[in-house]
Amino acid sequence: MEKNETFSEWIVDSYGAPEKLAQILELGIFMLFFLDEDTFSRREVQDVAEAMRGIVVGLRG
C-alpha cells in the first residue's frame, strides 16, 4: 500500500473526510494567533502555521 493511500485511509477513519480534517487544521491555525507571548518564537509559530496551511491546501486540492 502506498503512503498516500495509507494517509487517505487514516483521514477517512479518523475524521470521516479530508474536508473535516481541513476544518480542524484551519481552527488550529486560527488558535495560533492567540498564543501568549514568549511561548514560542514568532518564526516557530509561522513555520507551524505554514505547514498546517500546506496540509489544508493539499487536502482540498
PDB file of N, CA, C and O in Angstrom:
ATOM      1  N   MET A   1       0.854  -1.177   0.000  1.00  0.00           N
ATOM      2  CA  MET A   1       0.000   0.000   0.000  1.00  0.00           C
ATOM      3  C   MET A   1       0.901   1.242   0.000  1.00  0.00           C
ATOM      4  O   MET A   1       1.892   1.292   0.729  1.00  0.00           O
ATOM      5  N   GLU A   2       0.564   2.210  -0.794  1.00  0.00           N
ATOM      6  CA  GLU A   2       1.352   3.434  -0.883  1.00  0.00           C
ATOM      7  C   GLU A   2       1.098   4.333   0.320  1.00  0.00           C
ATOM      8  O   GLU A   2       0.074   4.218   0.993  1.00  0.00           O
ATOM      9  N   LYS A   3       2.046   5.228   0.577  1.00  0.00           N
ATOM     10  CA  LYS A   3       1.903   6.161   1.695  1.00  0.00           C
ATOM     11  C   LYS A   3       0.663   7.032   1.526  1.00  0.00           C
ATOM     12  O   LYS A   3      -0.037   7.305   2.501  1.00  0.00           O
ATOM     13  N   ASN A   4       0.382   7.474   0.293  1.00  0.00           N
ATOM     14  CA  ASN A   4      -0.794   8.317   0.061  1.00  0.00           C
ATOM     15  C   ASN A   4      -2.085   7.579   0.384  1.00  0.00           C
ATOM     16  O   ASN A   4      -3.014   8.160   0.945  1.00  0.00           O
ATOM     17  N   GLU A   5      -2.140   6.304   0.031  1.00  0.00           N
ATOM     18  CA  GLU A   5      -3.328   5.513   0.338  1.00  0.00           C
ATOM     19  C   GLU A   5      -3.477   5.338   1.842  1.00  0.00           C
ATOM     20  O   GLU A   5      -4.581   5.451   2.374  1.00  0.00           O
ATOM     21  N   THR A   6      -2.385   5.066   2.522  1.00  0.00           N
ATOM     22  CA  THR A   6      -2.415   4.897   3.971  1.00  0.00           C
ATOM     23  C   THR A   6      -2.852   6.191   4.647  1.00  0.00           C
ATOM     24  O   THR A   6      -3.675   6.169   5.562  1.00  0.00           O
ATOM     25  N   PHE A   7      -2.306   7.308   4.202  1.00  0.00           N
ATOM     26  CA  PHE A   7      -2.669   8.609   4.760  1.00  0.00           C
ATOM     27  C   PHE A   7      -4.152   8.899   4.502  1.00  0.00           C
ATOM     28  O   PHE A   7      -4.864   9.363   5.392  1.00  0.00           O
ATOM     29  N   SER A   8      -4.601   8.626   3.293  1.00  0.00           N
ATOM     30  CA  SER A   8      -6.013   8.851   2.951  1.00  0.00           C
ATOM     31  C   SER A   8      -6.936   7.990   3.805  1.00  0.00           C
ATOM     32  O   SER A   8      -7.974   8.462   4.269  1.00  0.00           O
ATOM     33  N   GLU A   9      -6.568   6.750   4.010  1.00  0.00           N
ATOM     34  CA  GLU A   9      -7.380   5.857   4.846  1.00  0.00           C
ATOM     35  C   GLU A   9      -7.410   6.350   6.287  1.00  0.00           C
ATOM     36  O   GLU A   9      -8.455   6.308   6.937  1.00  0.00           O
ATOM     37  N   TRP A  10      -6.267   6.818   6.791  1.00  0.00           N
ATOM     38  CA  TRP A  10      -6.209   7.362   8.149  1.00  0.00           C
ATOM     39  C   TRP A  10      -7.135   8.561   8.277  1.00  0.00           C
ATOM     40  O   TRP A  10      -7.844   8.694   9.274  1.00  0.00           O
ATOM     41  N   ILE A  11      -7.135   9.432   7.280  1.00  0.00           N
ATOM     42  CA  ILE A  11      -8.007  10.609   7.319  1.00  0.00           C
ATOM     43  C   ILE A  11      -9.466  10.183   7.387  1.00  0.00           C
ATOM     44  O   ILE A  11     -10.220  10.683   8.222  1.00  0.00           O
ATOM     45  N   VAL A  12      -9.865   9.273   6.527  1.00  0.00           N
ATOM     46  CA  VAL A  12     -11.255   8.816   6.497  1.00  0.00           C
ATOM     47  C   VAL A  12     -11.622   8.110   7.800  1.00  0.00           C
ATOM     48  O   VAL A  12     -12.698   8.347   8.349  1.00  0.00           O
ATOM     49  N   ASP A  13     -10.747   7.252   8.293  1.00  0.00           N
ATOM     50  CA  ASP A  13     -11.011   6.528   9.538  1.00  0.00           C
ATOM     51  C   ASP A  13     -11.110   7.471  10.739  1.00  0.00           C
ATOM     52  O   ASP A  13     -11.943   7.277  11.624  1.00  0.00           O
ATOM     53  N   SER A  14     -10.265   8.477  10.758  1.00  0.00           N
ATOM     54  CA  SER A  14     -10.198   9.372  11.912  1.00  0.00           C
ATOM     55  C   SER A  14     -11.165  10.538  11.855  1.00  0.00           C
ATOM     56  O   SER A  14     -11.694  10.959  12.883  1.00  0.00           O
ATOM     57  N   TYR A  15     -11.400  11.061  10.659  1.00  0.00           N
ATOM     58  CA  TYR A  15     -12.174  12.302  10.532  1.00  0.00           C
ATOM     59  C   TYR A  15     -13.385  12.186   9.621  1.00  0.00           C
ATOM     60  O   TYR A  15     -14.208  13.101   9.585  1.00  0.00           O
ATOM     61  N   GLY A  16     -13.517  11.112   8.898  1.00  0.00           N
ATOM     62  CA  GLY A  16     -14.672  10.921   8.026  1.00  0.00           C
ATOM     63  C   GLY A  16     -14.452  11.422   6.610  1.00  0.00           C
ATOM     64  O   GLY A  16     -14.952  10.828   5.655  1.00  0.00           O
ATOM     65  N   ALA A  17     -13.705  12.513   6.468  1.00  0.00           N
ATOM     66  CA  ALA A  17     -13.447  13.078   5.145  1.00  0.00           C
ATOM     67  C   ALA A  17     -12.304  14.084   5.242  1.00  0.00           C
ATOM     68  O   ALA A  17     -12.098  14.682   6.298  1.00  0.00           O
ATOM     69  N   PRO A  18     -11.567  14.275   4.166  1.00  0.00           N
ATOM     70  CA  PRO A  18     -10.493  15.262   4.174  1.00  0.00           C
ATOM     71  C   PRO A  18     -10.970  16.664   4.554  1.00  0.00           C
ATOM     72  O   PRO A  18     -10.238  17.406   5.210  1.00  0.00           O
ATOM     73  N   GLU A  19     -12.164  17.028   4.158  1.00  0.00           N
ATOM     74  CA  GLU A  19     -12.682  18.368   4.464  1.00  0.00           C
ATOM     75  C   GLU A  19     -12.809  18.585   5.970  1.00  0.00           C
ATOM     76  O   GLU A  19     -12.553  19.685   6.457  1.00  0.00           O
ATOM     77  N   LYS A  20     -13.200  17.553   6.708  1.00  0.00           N
ATOM     78  CA  LYS A  20     -13.314  17.676   8.160  1.00  0.00           C
ATOM     79  C   LYS A  20     -11.949  17.921   8.791  1.00  0.00           C
ATOM     80  O   LYS A  20     -11.816  18.769   9.673  1.00  0.00           O
ATOM     81  N   LEU A  21     -10.932  17.180   8.343  1.00  0.00           N
ATOM     82  CA  LEU A  21      -9.576  17.405   8.838  1.00  0.00           C
ATOM     83  C   LEU A  21      -9.105  18.807   8.471  1.00  0.00           C
ATOM     84  O   LEU A  21      -8.466  19.475   9.284  1.00  0.00           O
ATOM     85  N   ALA A  22      -9.410  19.256   7.272  1.00  0.00           N
ATOM     86  CA  ALA A  22      -9.038  20.606   6.841  1.00  0.00           C
ATOM     87  C   ALA A  22      -9.664  21.653   7.761  1.00  0.00           C
ATOM     88  O   ALA A  22      -9.014  22.638   8.111  1.00  0.00           O
ATOM     89  N   GLN A  23     -10.912  21.446   8.151  1.00  0.00           N
ATOM     90  CA  GLN A  23     -11.582  22.386   9.060  1.00  0.00           C
ATOM     91  C   GLN A  23     -10.879  22.431  10.423  1.00  0.00           C
ATOM     92  O   GLN A  23     -10.691  23.504  10.997  1.00  0.00           O
ATOM     93  N   ILE A  24     -10.500  21.271  10.925  1.00  0.00           N
ATOM     94  CA  ILE A  24      -9.824  21.206  12.219  1.00  0.00           C
ATOM     95  C   ILE A  24      -8.459  21.891  12.138  1.00  0.00           C
ATOM     96  O   ILE A  24      -8.075  22.622  13.050  1.00  0.00           O
ATOM     97  N   LEU A  25      -7.736  21.656  11.057  1.00  0.00           N
ATOM     98  CA  LEU A  25      -6.436  22.298  10.885  1.00  0.00           C
ATOM     99  C   LEU A  25      -6.564  23.813  10.761  1.00  0.00           C
ATOM    100  O   LEU A  25      -5.735  24.551  11.293  1.00  0.00           O
ATOM    101  N   GLU A  26      -7.590  24.277  10.066  1.00  0.00           N
ATOM    102  CA  GLU A  26      -7.812  25.717   9.966  1.00  0.00           C
ATOM    103  C   GLU A  26      -8.123  26.316  11.341  1.00  0.00           C
ATOM    104  O   GLU A  26      -7.674  27.421  11.647  1.00  0.00           O
ATOM    105  N   LEU A  27      -8.875  25.609  12.158  1.00  0.00           N
ATOM    106  CA  LEU A  27      -9.129  26.076  13.514  1.00  0.00           C
ATOM    107  C   LEU A  27      -7.816  26.169  14.290  1.00  0.00           C
ATOM    108  O   LEU A  27      -7.601  27.117  15.045  1.00  0.00           O
ATOM    109  N   GLY A  28      -6.943  25.183  14.102  1.00  0.00           N
ATOM    110  CA  GLY A  28      -5.635  25.219  14.735  1.00  0.00           C
ATOM    111  C   GLY A  28      -4.822  26.419  14.290  1.00  0.00           C
ATOM    112  O   GLY A  28      -4.147  27.047  15.106  1.00  0.00           O
ATOM    113  N   ILE A  29      -4.875  26.745  13.020  1.00  0.00           N
ATOM    114  CA  ILE A  29      -4.188  27.929  12.512  1.00  0.00           C
ATOM    115  C   ILE A  29      -4.737  29.168  13.195  1.00  0.00           C
ATOM    116  O   ILE A  29      -3.969  30.031  13.619  1.00  0.00           O
ATOM    117  N   PHE A  30      -6.046  29.266  13.306  1.00  0.00           N
ATOM    118  CA  PHE A  30      -6.688  30.412  13.957  1.00  0.00           C
ATOM    119  C   PHE A  30      -6.234  30.513  15.413  1.00  0.00           C
ATOM    120  O   PHE A  30      -5.957  31.608  15.903  1.00  0.00           O
ATOM    121  N   MET A  31      -6.158  29.373  16.105  1.00  0.00           N
ATOM    122  CA  MET A  31      -5.752  29.363  17.505  1.00  0.00           C
ATOM    123  C   MET A  31      -4.332  29.879  17.692  1.00  0.00           C
ATOM    124  O   MET A  31      -4.019  30.487  18.716  1.00  0.00           O
ATOM    125  N   LEU A  32      -3.475  29.640  16.707  1.00  0.00           N
ATOM    126  CA  LEU A  32      -2.091  30.089  16.815  1.00  0.00           C
ATOM    127  C   LEU A  32      -1.986  31.604  16.982  1.00  0.00           C
ATOM    128  O   LEU A  32      -1.011  32.099  17.546  1.00  0.00           O
ATOM    129  N   PHE A  33      -2.963  32.323  16.504  1.00  0.00           N
ATOM    130  CA  PHE A  33      -2.939  33.780  16.616  1.00  0.00           C
ATOM    131  C   PHE A  33      -3.176  34.254  18.046  1.00  0.00           C
ATOM    132  O   PHE A  33      -2.948  35.426  18.348  1.00  0.00           O
ATOM    133  N   PHE A  34      -3.625  33.375  18.923  1.00  0.00           N
ATOM    134  CA  PHE A  34      -3.953  33.754  20.287  1.00  0.00           C
ATOM    135  C   PHE A  34      -3.006  33.171  21.327  1.00  0.00           C
ATOM    136  O   PHE A  34      -3.338  33.116  22.511  1.00  0.00           O
ATOM    137  N   LEU A  35      -1.837  32.740  20.893  1.00  0.00           N
ATOM    138  CA  LEU A  35      -0.841  32.227  21.827  1.00  0.00           C
ATOM    139  C   LEU A  35      -0.313  33.368  22.690  1.00  0.00           C
ATOM    140  O   LEU A  35      -0.229  34.514  22.249  1.00  0.00           O
ATOM    141  N   ASP A  36       0.036  33.037  23.911  1.00  0.00           N
ATOM    142  CA  ASP A  36       0.663  34.031  24.784  1.00  0.00           C
ATOM    143  C   ASP A  36       2.066  34.347  24.289  1.00  0.00           C
ATOM    144  O   ASP A  36       2.749  33.498  23.716  1.00  0.00           O
ATOM    145  N   GLU A  37       2.477  35.579  24.522  1.00  0.00           N
ATOM    146  CA  GLU A  37       3.824  35.981  24.128  1.00  0.00           C
ATOM    147  C   GLU A  37       4.857  35.151  24.882  1.00  0.00           C
ATOM    148  O   GLU A  37       4.611  34.694  25.999  1.00  0.00           O
ATOM    149  N   ASP A  38       5.987  34.969  24.268  1.00  0.00           N
ATOM    150  CA  ASP A  38       7.124  34.253  24.841  1.00  0.00           C
ATOM    151  C   ASP A  38       6.893  32.754  25.021  1.00  0.00           C
ATOM    152  O   ASP A  38       7.694  32.083  25.673  1.00  0.00           O
ATOM    153  N   THR A  39       5.818  32.224  24.456  1.00  0.00           N
ATOM    154  CA  THR A  39       5.616  30.783  24.490  1.00  0.00           C
ATOM    155  C   THR A  39       6.527  30.130  23.459  1.00  0.00           C
ATOM    156  O   THR A  39       7.262  29.192  23.769  1.00  0.00           O
ATOM    157  N   PHE A  40       6.470  30.632  22.241  1.00  0.00           N
ATOM    158  CA  PHE A  40       7.309  30.180  21.134  1.00  0.00           C
ATOM    159  C   PHE A  40       7.807  31.419  20.411  1.00  0.00           C
ATOM    160  O   PHE A  40       7.268  32.513  20.576  1.00  0.00           O
ATOM    161  N   SER A  41       8.839  31.229  19.610  1.00  0.00           N
ATOM    162  CA  SER A  41       9.297  32.369  18.815  1.00  0.00           C
ATOM    163  C   SER A  41       8.287  32.618  17.701  1.00  0.00           C
ATOM    164  O   SER A  41       7.552  31.718  17.297  1.00  0.00           O
ATOM    165  N   ARG A  42       8.266  33.842  17.219  1.00  0.00           N
ATOM    166  CA  ARG A  42       7.366  34.193  16.117  1.00  0.00           C
ATOM    167  C   ARG A  42       7.633  33.290  14.910  1.00  0.00           C
ATOM    168  O   ARG A  42       6.692  32.852  14.249  1.00  0.00           O
ATOM    169  N   ARG A  43       8.889  33.012  14.622  1.00  0.00           N
ATOM    170  CA  ARG A  43       9.254  32.171  13.480  1.00  0.00           C
ATOM    171  C   ARG A  43       8.753  30.742  13.668  1.00  0.00           C
ATOM    172  O   ARG A  43       8.288  30.131  12.705  1.00  0.00           O
ATOM    173  N   GLU A  44       8.834  30.195  14.872  1.00  0.00           N
ATOM    174  CA  GLU A  44       8.329  28.840  15.136  1.00  0.00           C
ATOM    175  C   GLU A  44       6.838  28.753  14.866  1.00  0.00           C
ATOM    176  O   GLU A  44       6.372  27.800  14.243  1.00  0.00           O
ATOM    177  N   VAL A  45       6.093  29.735  15.328  1.00  0.00           N
ATOM    178  CA  VAL A  45       4.646  29.756  15.114  1.00  0.00           C
ATOM    179  C   VAL A  45       4.344  29.883  13.629  1.00  0.00           C
ATOM    180  O   VAL A  45       3.455  29.202  13.117  1.00  0.00           O
ATOM    181  N   GLN A  46       5.068  30.739  12.936  1.00  0.00           N
ATOM    182  CA  GLN A  46       4.854  30.908  11.495  1.00  0.00           C
ATOM    183  C   GLN A  46       5.167  29.624  10.738  1.00  0.00           C
ATOM    184  O   GLN A  46       4.461  29.273   9.793  1.00  0.00           O
ATOM    185  N   ASP A  47       6.213  28.925  11.143  1.00  0.00           N
ATOM    186  CA  ASP A  47       6.558  27.661  10.490  1.00  0.00           C
ATOM    187  C   ASP A  47       5.449  26.628  10.655  1.00  0.00           C
ATOM    188  O   ASP A  47       5.095  25.930   9.705  1.00  0.00           O
ATOM    189  N   VAL A  48       4.905  26.534  11.868  1.00  0.00           N
ATOM    190  CA  VAL A  48       3.807  25.594  12.125  1.00  0.00           C
ATOM    191  C   VAL A  48       2.568  25.972  11.314  1.00  0.00           C
ATOM    192  O   VAL A  48       1.936  25.109  10.705  1.00  0.00           O
ATOM    193  N   ALA A  49       2.228  27.242  11.306  1.00  0.00           N
ATOM    194  CA  ALA A  49       1.059  27.703  10.549  1.00  0.00           C
ATOM    195  C   ALA A  49       1.241  27.428   9.065  1.00  0.00           C
ATOM    196  O   ALA A  49       0.298  27.011   8.392  1.00  0.00           O
ATOM    197  N   GLU A  50       2.436  27.655   8.551  1.00  0.00           N
ATOM    198  CA  GLU A  50       2.708  27.406   7.141  1.00  0.00           C
ATOM    199  C   GLU A  50       2.576  25.923   6.798  1.00  0.00           C
ATOM    200  O   GLU A  50       2.017  25.569   5.761  1.00  0.00           O
ATOM    201  N   ALA A  51       3.090  25.065   7.666  1.00  0.00           N
ATOM    202  CA  ALA A  51       2.979  23.623   7.437  1.00  0.00           C
ATOM    203  C   ALA A  51       1.524  23.173   7.467  1.00  0.00           C
ATOM    204  O   ALA A  51       1.098  22.381   6.627  1.00  0.00           O
ATOM    205  N   MET A  52       0.765  23.677   8.432  1.00  0.00           N
ATOM    206  CA  MET A  52      -0.655  23.324   8.550  1.00  0.00           C
ATOM    207  C   MET A  52      -1.416  23.818   7.321  1.00  0.00           C
ATOM    208  O   MET A  52      -2.280  23.117   6.794  1.00  0.00           O
ATOM    209  N   ARG A  53      -1.091  25.015   6.874  1.00  0.00           N
ATOM    210  CA  ARG A  53      -1.764  25.576   5.695  1.00  0.00           C
ATOM    211  C   ARG A  53      -1.489  24.729   4.470  1.00  0.00           C
ATOM    212  O   ARG A  53      -2.380  24.509   3.650  1.00  0.00           O
ATOM    213  N   GLY A  54      -0.248  24.248   4.341  1.00  0.00           N
ATOM    214  CA  GLY A  54       0.098  23.374   3.219  1.00  0.00           C
ATOM    215  C   GLY A  54      -0.709  22.091   3.215  1.00  0.00           C
ATOM    216  O   GLY A  54      -1.128  21.615   2.160  1.00  0.00           O
ATOM    217  N   ILE A  55      -0.924  21.531   4.396  1.00  0.00           N
ATOM    218  CA  ILE A  55      -1.741  20.321   4.514  1.00  0.00           C
ATOM    219  C   ILE A  55      -3.181  20.622   4.132  1.00  0.00           C
ATOM    220  O   ILE A  55      -3.803  19.840   3.413  1.00  0.00           O
ATOM    221  N   VAL A  56      -3.718  21.736   4.596  1.00  0.00           N
ATOM    222  CA  VAL A  56      -5.094  22.124   4.260  1.00  0.00           C
ATOM    223  C   VAL A  56      -5.248  22.263   2.751  1.00  0.00           C
ATOM    224  O   VAL A  56      -6.199  21.742   2.169  1.00  0.00           O
ATOM    225  N   VAL A  57      -4.318  22.961   2.125  1.00  0.00           N
ATOM    226  CA  VAL A  57      -4.383  23.153   0.666  1.00  0.00           C
ATOM    227  C   VAL A  57      -4.296  21.808  -0.047  1.00  0.00           C
ATOM    228  O   VAL A  57      -5.019  21.563  -1.012  1.00  0.00           O
ATOM    229  N   GLY A  58      -3.409  20.936   0.431  1.00  0.00           N
ATOM    230  CA  GLY A  58      -3.282  19.613  -0.171  1.00  0.00           C
ATOM    231  C   GLY A  58      -4.541  18.788  -0.024  1.00  0.00           C
ATOM    232  O   GLY A  58      -4.921  18.076  -0.954  1.00  0.00           O
ATOM    233  N   LEU A  59      -5.200  18.864   1.123  1.00  0.00           N
ATOM    234  CA  LEU A  59      -6.439  18.101   1.341  1.00  0.00           C
ATOM    235  C   LEU A  59      -7.564  18.596   0.439  1.00  0.00           C
ATOM    236  O   LEU A  59      -8.407  17.818  -0.008  1.00  0.00           O
ATOM    237  N   ARG A  60      -7.564  19.866   0.185  1.00  0.00           N
ATOM    238  CA  ARG A  60      -8.631  20.436  -0.642  1.00  0.00           C
ATOM    239  C   ARG A  60      -8.314  20.393  -2.130  1.00  0.00           C
ATOM    240  O   ARG A  60      -9.204  20.563  -2.963  1.00  0.00           O
ATOM    241  N   GLY A  61      -7.052  20.167  -2.463  1.00  0.00           N
ATOM    242  CA  GLY A  61      -6.625  20.204  -3.859  1.00  0.00           C
ATOM    243  C   GLY A  61      -6.799  18.924  -4.520  1.00  0.00           C
ATOM    244  O   GLY A  61      -6.484  18.792  -5.703  1.00  0.00           O
TER     245      GLY A  61
END
